[in-house]
Amino acid sequence: MFEYGRQIHALIVKSPFGSNIYVGSSLLDLYAKAGKIIEAQSVFESLPERDIVSCTAIISGYAQLGLDKDALELFRKLHREGMVSNYITYASLLTALSGLAAFEYGRQVHTHVLRSKQPFYIVLQNSLIDMYSKCGNLTYARRIFDNMPQRTVISWNAMLMGYTKHGNGKAVVDLYNMMKEENKVNPDSTTLLTVLSGCSHGGIENIGLELFDEMANVNDGIDLGIEHYGCVVDLLGRAGKVERALQFIKNMPFEPNGAIWGSLLGACRAHMNVAVGKIAGARLLETEPENSGNYVILCNLYASEGNWDEVRKLRDLMKEKAVMKEPGKSWIEFGHTLHTFYATDRSHPRKEEVFMKVRELSERVKAAGYIPDLSSVLYDVDEEQKEKVLLGHSEKLALAFGMISICEAKPIRIMKNLRICVDCHNFAKFVSRVYNREIFIRDKSRFHHIVSGMCSCGDYW
């Protein structure tokens, strides 16, 4: 249907309606929803005047495509120019802030919504629950959830997902039971998926398996899909039962996809099961030969046993297939600015202070018992060089920046685009204990809330 829309756009350009704001807003919405954000931006900039519909459509387009920083910057620009926002505008902005884990911005938006006396529609409340959960504040999220006069299944799923990402499996199960007891809203496929994932991340294997059997046997109009079976594989794998997970995969009513094999491979890396890991890795390279993450995990597995020949072969294969590894980056919010760091990054204006702080932190935590986990380095170099590589990880740079920039009374909140490595996780725990700092780290899969050297994940992620 998108091609029909493009053809209609061509006709509009030739007609007198090209400058009509309603027609322009509709075109903008068409391109944004089709993922053609450059075309949407072009239409937006060509509008003779802008209203709340067109402004909201372009912000929503950026947010839905995961271009969160662009959405935030555009909102700030339009707000300075006098844009009036409605509840849909704020909901779209909160989606972007959720992706950025920009807690301070999110709280400001919440305050602005209350002061502007916006109608507190369910969609806006759901967005606030999602934002606070993804920014690491479950207390605020649950407060909004509990005070909602009416909840949809999206409300329940947002709160359940918040607990899941924080590894609080017990809270996930309790909330799910509460949902069933109230019997006002029926769980959907996403609800079941979130509950199973919560059991997996929370380390409650037995309860997760019981719930899966219950879901599989109760005919409530929801068919379990391959993603639900994938959660069971993940649950077994995290518990260290990789052989059982492999057998479960073989007995599934679905052909396993890359996500399932990837979950098993990750579990093999965590639990040092090279034999099963080779099976999962071989299947992954067949099904997803262009996925760089698979190569990285497999390299990790071989590196952990010192098999550098296989590591080199995998790197050569990546070059042969032109597979590019996504660069790891971490960012932190300070002074109404998002400060982004890449591994060994020297582009930040305060780079000298940051690297000096990293070295200071390293010395202090080593004195407290921290030992660098050299298995996190995928290069066949000596131990001293491996330590230098570890100190340049983006999480440590962001943490060091937070230590020199954010006052001790406030927590340090870090966002990572990939999964945090074991060494950076241990490093943050020691920093938290030695310096008495509260640290939040949200990586690609979950939240880590670290207080007094203890992480909410219980070292189970």
C-alpha positions as CSV (number, residue, x, y, z in Angstrom):
1,M,0.0,0.0,0.0
2,F,2.9,2.3,0.6
3,E,3.6,2.5,-3.2
4,Y,0.1,3.7,-3.8
5,G,0.7,6.4,-1.2
6,R,3.8,7.5,-3.0
7,Q,1.9,7.7,-6.3
8,I,-0.8,9.8,-4.6
9,H,2.0,12.1,-3.3
10,A,3.2,12.6,-6.9
11,L,-0.4,13.5,-7.9
12,I,-0.7,15.9,-5.0
13,V,2.5,17.7,-6.0
14,K,1.0,18.5,-9.3
15,S,-2.3,19.6,-7.8
16,P,-3.3,22.8,-5.9
17,F,-3.5,20.7,-2.6
18,G,0.3,20.4,-2.2
19,S,0.4,23.3,0.3
20,N,-2.7,22.2,2.3
21,I,-1.6,21.5,5.9
22,Y,-4.1,18.6,6.4
23,V,-2.9,16.9,3.2
24,G,0.7,17.5,4.2
25,S,0.2,16.1,7.7
26,S,-1.4,13.0,6.2
27,L,1.6,12.5,3.9
28,L,3.9,13.0,6.8
29,D,2.1,10.4,8.8
30,L,2.2,8.0,5.8
31,Y,6.0,8.2,5.4
32,A,6.6,8.1,9.2
33,K,4.6,4.9,9.6
34,A,6.3,3.3,6.6
35,G,9.7,4.0,8.3
36,K,10.7,6.5,5.6
37,I,11.8,9.1,8.1
38,I,13.9,11.2,5.7
39,E,10.9,11.6,3.4
40,A,8.7,12.4,6.4
41,Q,11.2,15.0,7.5
42,S,11.2,16.5,4.0
43,V,7.5,16.8,3.9
44,F,7.5,18.3,7.4
45,E,10.0,21.0,6.5
46,S,8.0,21.9,3.3
47,L,4.8,22.5,5.2
48,P,3.8,26.2,4.9
49,E,2.6,26.0,8.6
50,R,2.7,23.4,11.3
51,D,0.1,22.3,13.7
52,I,0.0,19.9,16.6
53,V,-0.9,17.0,14.4
54,S,2.1,17.4,12.1
55,C,4.5,18.1,14.9
56,T,3.3,15.0,16.8
57,A,3.5,12.8,13.7
58,I,7.2,13.6,13.0
59,I,8.2,13.2,16.7
60,S,6.3,9.9,16.9
61,G,7.9,8.7,13.6
62,Y,11.4,9.2,15.1
63,A,10.5,7.5,18.3
64,Q,8.9,4.5,16.7
65,L,12.0,3.9,14.6
66,G,14.2,4.0,17.7
67,L,15.8,7.3,16.7
68,D,15.3,8.5,20.3
69,K,17.9,11.2,20.5
70,D,16.6,12.7,17.2
71,A,13.0,12.7,18.6
72,L,14.1,14.4,21.8
73,E,16.2,17.1,20.0
74,L,13.3,17.8,17.6
75,F,10.8,18.1,20.4
76,R,13.1,20.6,22.2
77,K,13.5,22.6,19.0
78,L,9.8,22.7,18.3
79,H,9.0,23.4,21.9
80,R,11.3,26.5,21.8
81,E,9.5,27.6,18.6
82,G,6.2,27.6,20.5
83,M,4.7,24.2,19.6
84,V,1.7,23.2,21.7
85,S,1.7,19.6,22.8
86,N,-1.1,17.2,23.5
87,Y,-1.2,13.8,25.3
88,I,-0.2,12.0,22.1
89,T,2.9,14.3,21.7
90,Y,3.9,13.6,25.3
91,A,3.3,9.8,24.9
92,S,5.6,9.8,21.8
93,L,8.3,11.8,23.6
94,L,8.1,9.4,26.6
95,T,8.7,6.5,24.2
96,A,11.9,8.2,23.1
97,L,13.0,8.9,26.6
98,S,12.4,5.3,27.5
99,G,14.8,4.3,24.9
100,L,17.4,6.8,26.1
101,A,16.8,5.9,29.8
102,A,16.7,9.7,30.3
103,F,15.2,9.8,33.8
104,E,15.6,13.5,34.5
105,Y,14.0,14.5,31.2
106,G,11.2,11.9,31.8
107,R,10.5,13.4,35.2
108,Q,10.4,16.9,33.7
109,V,7.9,15.7,31.1
110,H,5.7,14.1,33.8
111,T,5.8,17.4,35.8
112,H,4.9,19.4,32.6
113,V,2.0,17.1,31.9
114,L,0.6,17.6,35.4
115,R,1.0,21.4,35.3
116,S,-0.5,21.7,31.8
117,K,-3.6,19.8,33.2
118,Q,-3.5,17.4,30.2
119,P,-6.3,14.8,30.2
120,F,-4.6,11.7,31.9
121,Y,-5.6,9.2,29.2
122,I,-4.6,5.6,29.7
123,V,-2.1,5.8,26.8
124,L,-0.2,8.5,28.6
125,Q,-0.2,6.6,31.9
126,N,1.0,3.5,30.1
127,S,3.9,5.6,28.6
128,L,4.8,6.9,32.0
129,I,4.9,3.4,33.5
130,D,7.1,2.2,30.6
131,M,9.4,5.3,30.9
132,Y,9.9,5.1,34.7
133,S,10.5,1.3,34.5
134,K,13.1,1.7,31.7
135,C,14.8,4.5,33.6
136,G,15.2,2.3,36.6
137,N,12.5,3.7,38.9
138,L,10.0,1.0,39.6
139,T,8.6,2.8,42.6
140,Y,7.3,5.6,40.4
141,A,6.0,3.2,37.8
142,R,4.1,1.1,40.3
143,R,2.6,4.2,41.9
144,I,1.1,5.3,38.6
145,F,0.0,1.7,37.9
146,D,-1.8,1.4,41.3
147,N,-3.5,4.7,41.0
148,M,-5.0,4.1,37.5
149,P,-8.8,4.1,37.7
150,Q,-8.8,1.7,34.7
151,R,-6.1,-0.6,33.2
152,T,-5.8,-2.2,29.8
153,V,-3.7,-5.3,29.1
154,I,-1.0,-2.8,27.9
155,S,-0.9,-1.3,31.4
156,W,-0.4,-4.8,33.0
157,N,2.2,-5.7,30.3
158,A,4.2,-2.5,30.9
159,M,4.4,-3.1,34.6
160,L,5.2,-6.8,34.2
161,M,8.0,-5.9,31.7
162,G,9.4,-3.4,34.2
163,Y,9.8,-6.1,36.9
164,T,11.1,-8.5,34.2
165,K,13.9,-6.1,33.1
166,H,14.9,-5.6,36.7
167,G,15.2,-9.3,37.3
168,N,12.4,-9.3,40.0
169,G,10.9,-12.7,39.1
170,K,8.8,-12.9,42.3
171,A,7.2,-9.5,41.6
172,V,6.4,-10.7,38.1
173,V,4.6,-13.8,39.3
174,D,2.8,-11.9,42.1
175,L,1.5,-9.3,39.6
176,Y,0.5,-11.9,37.1
177,N,-1.5,-13.8,39.8
178,M,-3.1,-10.4,40.8
179,M,-4.1,-9.9,37.2
180,K,-5.8,-13.3,37.1
181,E,-7.5,-12.8,40.4
182,E,-9.0,-9.4,39.4
183,N,-10.2,-11.1,36.2
184,K,-11.0,-7.7,34.6
185,V,-8.4,-7.9,31.8
186,N,-7.5,-11.1,30.0
187,P,-3.8,-11.8,29.5
188,D,-2.6,-11.8,25.9
189,S,0.3,-13.4,24.2
190,T,2.7,-10.6,25.3
191,T,1.6,-11.1,28.9
192,L,2.5,-14.8,28.9
193,L,5.8,-14.0,27.1
194,T,6.7,-11.4,29.7
195,V,5.9,-13.6,32.6
196,L,8.1,-16.4,31.3
197,S,10.9,-14.0,30.6
198,G,10.5,-12.7,34.1
199,C,10.9,-16.1,35.6
200,S,14.0,-16.6,33.4
201,H,15.7,-13.4,34.4
202,G,14.6,-13.8,38.0
203,G,16.2,-17.3,38.3
204,I,13.0,-19.0,39.3
205,E,13.3,-21.9,36.9
206,N,10.7,-24.3,38.5
207,I,7.9,-21.7,38.7
208,G,8.6,-20.7,35.1
209,L,8.3,-24.3,33.9
210,E,5.1,-24.8,35.9
211,L,3.6,-21.7,34.3
212,F,4.6,-22.8,30.9
213,D,3.0,-26.2,31.4
214,E,-0.1,-24.4,32.7
215,M,-0.2,-22.0,29.7
216,A,0.3,-24.9,27.2
217,N,-2.5,-27.0,28.8
218,V,-5.1,-24.3,29.4
219,N,-7.1,-23.4,26.3
220,D,-7.8,-19.7,26.8
221,G,-7.7,-18.6,23.2
222,I,-3.9,-17.8,23.2
223,D,-1.7,-20.0,21.1
224,L,1.9,-20.3,22.4
225,G,4.3,-19.3,19.7
226,I,8.0,-20.0,19.1
227,E,8.9,-17.0,21.2
228,H,7.3,-18.6,24.3
229,Y,9.2,-21.8,23.7
230,G,12.3,-19.6,23.3
231,C,11.7,-18.3,26.8
232,V,11.9,-21.8,28.2
233,V,15.2,-22.4,26.3
234,D,16.5,-19.2,27.9
235,L,15.2,-20.2,31.3
236,L,16.9,-23.6,31.2
237,G,20.1,-22.1,29.8
238,R,20.4,-19.5,32.4
239,A,19.9,-22.2,35.1
240,G,22.9,-24.0,33.5
241,K,20.9,-26.9,32.1
242,V,22.1,-26.4,28.6
243,E,21.8,-30.1,27.6
244,R,18.2,-30.2,28.8
245,A,17.7,-26.9,26.8
246,L,19.1,-28.6,23.7
247,Q,16.8,-31.6,24.1
248,F,13.8,-29.2,24.6
249,I,14.7,-27.5,21.3
250,K,14.8,-30.8,19.5
251,N,11.3,-31.6,20.8
252,M,9.7,-28.3,20.0
253,P,6.7,-28.2,17.6
254,F,8.6,-25.4,15.7
255,E,11.8,-25.2,13.7
256,P,14.2,-23.3,16.0
257,N,15.2,-19.9,14.8
258,G,18.3,-17.8,15.3
259,A,17.0,-16.2,18.5
260,I,16.6,-19.6,20.1
261,W,20.0,-20.9,19.0
262,G,21.5,-17.6,20.1
263,S,20.0,-17.9,23.6
264,L,21.5,-21.4,23.9
265,L,24.9,-20.2,22.7
266,G,24.8,-17.4,25.3
267,A,24.1,-19.9,28.0
268,C,26.9,-22.1,26.8
269,R,29.3,-19.1,27.0
270,A,28.1,-18.3,30.6
271,H,28.4,-21.9,31.8
272,M,31.5,-22.9,29.8
273,N,29.8,-25.7,27.9
274,V,31.9,-25.7,24.7
275,A,30.4,-29.0,23.3
276,V,26.8,-27.8,23.2
277,G,28.0,-24.3,22.3
278,K,29.7,-25.6,19.1
279,I,26.3,-27.2,18.0
280,A,24.4,-24.0,18.7
281,G,27.1,-21.9,17.0
282,A,27.2,-24.0,13.9
283,R,23.4,-23.7,13.5
284,L,23.6,-20.0,14.1
285,L,26.1,-19.4,11.4
286,E,23.8,-21.3,9.0
287,T,20.6,-19.5,9.9
288,E,22.0,-16.0,10.6
289,P,25.4,-15.7,8.8
290,E,25.2,-11.9,8.8
291,N,24.5,-11.4,12.5
292,S,27.7,-10.1,14.1
293,G,26.5,-10.8,17.6
294,N,26.6,-14.6,17.0
295,Y,30.3,-14.4,15.9
296,V,31.1,-12.4,19.0
297,I,29.5,-14.8,21.5
298,L,31.1,-17.8,19.7
299,C,34.5,-16.0,19.8
300,N,33.9,-15.5,23.5
301,L,33.3,-19.2,24.0
302,Y,36.5,-20.2,22.1
303,A,38.5,-17.5,23.8
304,S,37.4,-18.7,27.2
305,E,39.1,-22.0,26.6
306,G,42.2,-20.4,25.0
307,N,41.3,-21.7,21.5
308,W,42.7,-18.7,19.6
309,D,42.9,-20.6,16.3
310,E,39.1,-20.8,16.2
311,V,38.8,-17.2,17.2
312,R,41.0,-16.2,14.3
313,K,39.0,-18.4,11.9
314,L,35.8,-16.7,13.0
315,R,37.3,-13.3,12.5
316,D,38.5,-14.2,9.1
317,L,35.0,-15.6,8.3
318,M,33.5,-12.2,9.4
319,K,35.8,-10.4,7.0
320,E,35.0,-12.8,4.2
321,K,31.3,-12.2,4.7
322,A,31.8,-8.5,5.4
323,V,30.0,-8.8,8.7
324,M,30.4,-5.7,10.8
325,K,30.3,-5.8,14.6
326,E,28.1,-3.2,16.2
327,P,30.3,-0.9,18.2
328,G,29.6,-0.9,21.9
329,K,28.6,2.4,23.4
330,S,27.4,3.7,26.7
331,W,25.8,7.0,27.5
332,I,24.9,9.0,30.6
333,E,22.6,12.0,31.2
334,F,24.2,15.1,32.8
335,G,23.4,18.8,32.5
336,H,20.5,18.2,30.1
337,T,23.0,16.5,27.8
338,L,23.5,12.9,26.8
339,H,27.2,12.1,27.0
340,T,28.1,9.1,24.8
341,F,31.2,7.0,25.1
342,Y,32.7,4.3,22.8
343,A,35.4,1.8,23.7
344,T,38.8,3.7,24.2
345,D,36.9,6.8,23.2
346,R,39.0,10.0,23.3
347,S,36.5,12.4,21.6
348,H,34.8,13.6,24.8
349,P,35.8,17.2,25.8
350,R,36.7,15.9,29.3
351,K,38.6,12.8,28.1
352,E,41.7,13.4,30.1
353,E,39.7,13.7,33.4
354,V,37.7,10.6,32.4
355,F,40.7,8.4,31.8
356,M,42.5,9.7,34.9
357,K,39.4,8.8,36.9
358,V,39.2,5.3,35.4
359,R,42.8,4.6,36.5
360,E,42.0,5.9,39.9
361,L,38.9,3.7,40.2
362,S,40.9,0.7,39.0
363,E,43.6,1.2,41.7
364,R,41.0,1.7,44.5
365,V,38.9,-1.3,43.6
366,K,41.9,-3.6,43.1
367,A,43.0,-2.7,46.6
368,A,39.5,-3.8,47.7
369,G,39.8,-7.2,46.0
370,Y,38.6,-6.6,42.4
371,I,40.4,-8.9,39.9
372,P,40.0,-8.1,36.2
373,D,38.1,-10.8,34.3
374,L,40.5,-11.2,31.3
375,S,38.1,-13.7,29.6
376,S,36.2,-10.7,28.5
377,V,39.0,-9.7,26.1
378,L,38.9,-11.4,22.7
379,Y,42.5,-10.8,21.7
380,D,45.5,-13.1,22.1
381,V,47.7,-10.6,23.9
382,D,49.5,-10.6,27.2
383,E,47.6,-10.0,30.5
384,E,48.9,-6.4,30.9
385,Q,47.5,-5.4,27.5
386,K,44.2,-7.2,28.2
387,E,43.8,-5.1,31.4
388,K,44.3,-1.9,29.3
389,V,41.7,-3.1,26.9
390,L,39.2,-3.7,29.7
391,L,39.8,-0.2,31.2
392,G,38.8,1.3,27.9
393,H,35.3,-0.3,27.8
394,S,32.6,2.2,27.3
395,E,30.7,1.3,30.5
396,K,33.8,2.2,32.6
397,L,34.3,5.5,30.8
398,A,30.7,6.4,31.4
399,L,30.9,5.4,35.0
400,A,34.1,7.4,35.5
401,F,32.4,10.5,33.9
402,G,29.4,10.0,36.3
403,M,31.8,9.8,39.3
404,I,33.4,13.1,38.5
405,S,30.2,14.9,37.4
406,I,27.2,13.7,39.4
407,C,27.0,14.6,43.1
408,E,27.3,11.8,45.6
409,A,23.7,12.1,46.8
410,K,22.4,11.2,43.3
411,P,22.6,7.8,41.6
412,I,24.6,7.3,38.5
413,R,22.5,6.1,35.5
414,I,24.2,4.5,32.6
415,M,22.7,3.1,29.4
416,K,24.5,0.5,27.2
417,N,23.5,-0.5,23.7
418,L,24.9,-4.1,24.0
419,R,25.0,-6.6,26.8
420,I,27.3,-5.5,29.6
421,C,30.4,-7.7,30.0
422,V,31.2,-9.6,33.1
423,D,34.2,-7.5,34.0
424,C,32.4,-4.2,33.7
425,H,29.6,-5.6,35.9
426,N,32.1,-6.7,38.6
427,F,34.0,-3.4,38.3
428,A,30.7,-1.4,38.9
429,K,29.9,-3.5,41.9
430,F,33.3,-2.8,43.5
431,V,33.0,1.0,42.7
432,S,29.6,1.0,44.3
433,R,30.9,-0.6,47.5
434,V,34.2,1.3,47.8
435,Y,32.8,4.7,47.0
436,N,29.3,4.1,48.5
437,R,27.5,5.0,45.2
438,E,24.2,3.9,43.8
439,I,24.6,2.8,40.2
440,F,22.0,1.9,37.6
441,I,23.2,0.2,34.4
442,R,20.6,-0.7,31.7
443,D,22.1,-2.9,29.0
444,K,20.4,-4.4,25.9
445,S,18.5,-7.1,27.9
446,R,18.0,-5.9,31.4
447,F,18.6,-3.5,34.3
448,H,21.3,-3.7,36.9
449,H,20.7,-1.7,40.1
450,I,23.8,-1.8,42.2
451,V,23.9,-0.7,45.8
452,S,26.7,-1.3,48.4
453,G,28.4,-3.7,46.0
454,M,25.3,-5.8,45.5
455,C,23.4,-6.0,42.2
456,S,19.6,-6.6,41.8
457,C,20.4,-9.3,39.2
458,G,22.1,-11.4,41.9
459,D,24.8,-12.0,39.3
460,Y,22.2,-14.0,37.3
461,W,21.7,-12.5,33.9
